[in-house]
Amino acid sequence: MVRFVARRVLFSVVVLVAASAVIFVLTRLVPGSPALILLGPEAKAEQVQDLERRLGLDRPLAVQYARWISDVVLHGDFGRSYISGLPITSEILRTLPITVEIVLLAFVFCLVVAVPLGIVSALYEDGLIDHVARIVAIAGVSVPGFWLGLMLIVCGAVHLGWFPPGGYTPLSMGLGAHLQSLVLPAFSLGIYYTAIISRMTRSSLVEVLRQDYIRTARALGLSRTRIVAYALKNALIPVVSVAAMSVGYMFGWAIIIEQVFNIAGLSRSLLSALFQRDYYMVQAVVLVITIVFVGANLAAEILYRALNPRVRGTA
Amino acid sequence: MDTKHDRHAGIDAHLGRRSFLRTAGVGASAAAAAPFLQAWTVEGAERVLTIAVPNNPATFDPMNAANHDAMVVSQTIFENLIEVDHDGNLQPQLAVALPKVSSDQKTYTFDLRDDVQFQDGQKFTAEDVKYSFEYVLDPKNKAFRRTLFDKIWRITVESPTRVRFDLSEPYGPWLYYMTKYMGIFPKGSREKHGDQYFKASPAGVGTGPGTFVEWRQNDYIALKRSPNYWRKGLPQWDRLVVRVIPEDSVRVAYLMTGQVDIISAPPPKDFVRLRSVPNVKGESKPTMGGWFFLGTNVKKAPFDDQNARKAVSHAIDRAMLAKNVFYDLVDPAAIPAPPRGWWFSKQANDLNDFDLEKAKAHLARSKYPNGFEFEMMIPSQPYLLDVKDAAVAIQAQLAKLNIRPQIRILEQSVLLDQMRLGNHVSALQVWMSPGEPLYMIDLIYGKDKGLSKASGYENPEVWRLIRDVYGAKDQPALKPIFAKMLGILATESPHIWMGFVHASNLWREPVKGFKVNQGLTMRVKDVGKA
C-alpha cells in the first residue's frame, strides 16, 4: 500500500508539472504581449521591448517557465497582478479558504443527503421513495446552478429573509451569521452532485444486493441491518471514488456560484482575472485549481485502493 | 406468522426510516432556527453607509481612473480645485471661488481655501496643486488623462493660497475634467509612496471626506471618515463600504434585503417597478455625457462608404430602442449632443435620425445597394448599460434593408483596445464623460487625440471648429459653432449615435441627502442615514 501511495503521489507530481507547463505555455500563446497590456496599446515599440526585457519576457519560453515554476515551488511566489499590482499569492491565500469552505460544505451536504437517499432508494427499490428520489435527482442534474442560486436568493433572502442575498460573512462576525452566508451557495453547489451520488449509491447498492453472497447471507439468517452493512461496504467503493472526484469538479462549478452569490472566493478571482486579461492571475489560479483536482483524484485512487480488497495487494 | 427474521427486517426497516426522519427533522429544525441566529450584518454605534457598484475598480489613482461607477472611491478620497455638481455645474471645491480668467482666456488664477488638510494631517497649499498637476503633465508618469490638461504649460505658486495656470491656448473645458480625471495629492507623496500606493491603497493622501482603509478585490472597498475634512459636519457616515456586485439581480436583492443602502446601475426593466417598492426610492437623471453609440471605423469597409453609414443611421429607430429596450432610461439622439443640452441642434439631428426612405436612398447610392454584412462587437459584461438586447433589436431593424450586423462578443477591455488601435469595424458602446459638450467630440474626432482611431475620421474643418469652441467665451458665441460642427458630423456620420444614457440609482428609505449625479458617479460626501 505504501508503495502504491508513493507511486501515485509521484505520478501526480509528474501530472502537475506537465499541467503547469501547459498552463504557462497557453497563457503565453494568448495574442498580445503582457508588456503591451501593462503599457497600453499606444505604447511605442521600444517601450514595450524595454519592459519585456525588464520582466524577462524576452527570454526563451523554457527559461521563463523555469523561473516562474521555481518562484512558485521554492518561494510560493506567483508574481503580481497586472491589474492591481498586488501579490497574487496573498490574493490566493485570502480567497482559497473561502472557496474551500464552500466546496467542503457542499460536499458534506452532498454526502449527508445523497448517500442516505441512495440507500433508502435501493432498499425500497421501485417504491414511492425511490420514485421521489429519482425525480429529485433528475431535477438536481437538470436545473442550472446559476438559476437555482438566483431563485434561492429571491425566496430565501428577499421573500423569507432567512439568509443573506450573497456575500461571505467571516467567522469573526459570528458562527451563525457565517453559516447563514454559506447555506445557499453550498446548497446550490452541492445539489448537482447530490443527485449524481444518490443515483450512483442506489444503483451500486441494488447491484450488490442482487449478488449471490448477499442471497447466501439472507439464507443464513443474518439480520437485514447486517446484510445492508455488508452490502454497503462493497457498494460504496465506486461512490467514494466519484465523491472524491466531485470535490475537484465542484471547484470548477464554484465559479458560477461565487459569481451569483457575490462571494469573493478563488473561482471568482479567476473570472475577474479573465475579464480583465490579468494573465498572471489566471495562470496562478488555474494552477491552484489543477492542484486541487489532482489532489482529489489522488485521494479517490488511494481510497479506492484502501477500500477495495480485490485490488489491495496488487501492483 | 412473522419469523424472527421478518420481525428483525421489519424493525430494521422501521429503524432505517426512523433514522432518516430524525435526520430530516434535525435539518428542518436547523433551518427553522436560522432566522433566530445572529444577524449577518453587524452595525454597532458606527454609522455605516453601504453602496453597491457593478464593476471592479482597476485603480484608485484619480489620474488613471476609467470606471465611472468605481470612481466613487477616488472622488471620496481626492478632491480638486473645482468640482462638477449633481446638475453638471461648476462649483468651487478646494478653491474659494471659480477662477479669475484673463481676457485672452489663457490664464486661470485660483484663490485656495486656507482651512484644508490632507487626511494625514498635512496642510494643503498651492505647492500641492502645482506638484499634482505637474505630475500628471509629466509624460514619463504615463497619466491616462494627461492629454486633457496638456494645454497647461506653466503653473505658478503666487502664495500659499494662490496658484496661477498659464495655458498655451484658450481651453475652457479643463475645469470640467478636474473632478473625474484628477485629484490633488501632497507634494512629494508620489516619490514617498510610489504609484502602486495610489493605485491600490491611497491612505492619507487626499483631502476628501473618506480615508482609504482596505480593498478586498471582487468584494468591497472600505473608507473611513476623515477627521480632518474641511467641510465641518461631513461626512455623515463613519464608514463607507463600496460593494462590488456585478450581477444586476443580486445587486437588487442586496438592496431589497437592506444589505446595501444605495445601488447604481439598476436594471432598466425593473427600475420603474422597484421605485414603487415600499422603503425604496429611485431616481434617474439624464446625463450630458453618457454616449450610447455604434462606433464605426471609417477606414474599414463597409463604413469607409459614407452612404453605408448614413443608411445604417437612418434605419435605426432610436425612439423604439429608448422606450422598449431601455425603458426610457436613454434619451434618443442621432448626433453627439444630448437632447437636453443647450448645444443640441434639432436641425442636425434630423439629418441623421430614423427615416427608412432616406435609409433606402443612401443604401442605393452606396457601394452595397443590395445590402451588406458587418461585424458589430459588443462587450461581454455590461458597462454602464447592457447593450446586448439593443444589439439584437438593431439587427432586426437593419434586416429590413438587408443590412446584417454579425454580433461578436468581446471582453470590454479587449474591445476598447481594438477601438483605440482602429482594428475594429464597429462596436456598440456606452462611454461616459463629465458632460462638458466637447470632451468626447474632441477625444474621438479631434486631430491625433486619444481615441481618434476609434473613428478614423479626419476633417480639418471639424478640427478648426473645435479650436473655435475653446476660444469662445459664452453660450451665445458657442451655439452657432456647435450647430455648424454638429451639422458636419451629422452629414458625414463618422459614428452612428443612438442617444444619451440616464444615470439612475435606487436607495433605501433611511438614506437622506442622496441625489442622482448627472455625471453618473455616486456622490456620497453629504449623504447620511436617518
Interface residues (C-beta under 8 A of the other chain):
Chain A: L39 G40 P41 E42 I83 S84 G85 L86 E91 R94 T95 V112 P116 I119 V120 L123 L150 I153 V154 A157 V158 G161 W162 F163 P164 P165 G166 G167 Y168 T169 M173 G174 L175 G176 A177 L179 Q180 S181 V183 G221 S223 R224 T225 V228 Q259 V260 F261 N262 A264 R268 S269 S272 L274 F275 Q276 R277
Chain B: H5 H8 A9 D12 A13 L15 G16 R17 S19 F20 T23 A31 A34 P35 L37 Q38 A39 W40 T41 V42 N56 A58 K142 F144 Q196 K199 A200 W215 R216 Q217 N218 D219 R243 V244 I245 P246 E247 S249 V250 A253 Y254 M256 T257 Q259 S380 Q381 E411 Q412 S413 V414 D417 R420 L421 G450
